[in-house]
Amino acid sequence: MPHFKLNYFDIRGFGEPSRMIFHYAGQDFEDRRWAREQWPEIKPKLVGGKFTGKFTASDTGASPWLEVDGERIYQSVAIARYLGNLFCLAGKDGMENAQIDAMIDSYKDYLNDARAFFWVKSGMGQGNLEELKTKFDEASKRFFTFLQKRIEKVGSGFIASKISWGDFFLADGIKTTMNFDEEFEKKFPKMVEYKNFIFSQPKIKEYIEKRPESVF
């Protein structure tokens, strides 16, 4: 098995689904984390015509990235999908894989609408919270209603016939949304059940009990 090194901020965010996959698979990996204030030194900088960074810098100016025996994979979904295929956490066939991809792409659309609300409510951004809350509520209702229909249709408790890499993305996303929406459990009790079901998987449960807390 190759050496894995996951590079990301010291928060859950877009790195957390891959961390969860590693723990679920029982696979050792190097979990390289950094504080927010370190990021300017990690991002590549153009010096003398060459991109440099204080640490092993991001080639793209973005994170997370996964190093696999020196080869790099960028983009959180690409990393999670790669690990899903590697650790038998993909769909059973092409249709299931397409449905997993569709759910994750829909989740990313939801985040595009919800992100500003998260940032302002957490005090890390500026904006009209009331207006952002309206947009967030609309996006939340649209996406989580869609996700609930998918889970009910499949009937396995997951978004495919068995647990997949996509479930880790979505369950942790629900956790984040719950941190910003005090009424989420009242509005979407089935989504909370789904999140709890994923988090109750033995190796995931053990990891979650020990992982650092972060609002997102």
Secondary structure, DSSP 4 states (H G I P E B T S, - for coil): ---EEEEEESSSGGGHHHHHHHHHHT---EEEEE-GGGHHHHS-EEETTEEE-SSS--SSS---EEEETTEEEESHHHHHHHHHHHTT-S-SSHHHHHHHHHHHHHHHHHHHHHHHHHHHHTTSS-S-HHHHHHHHHHHHHHHHHHHHHHHHHH-SSSSSSS--HHHHHHHHHHHHHHHH-TTHHHH-HHHHHHHHHHHTSHHHHHHHHHSPP---
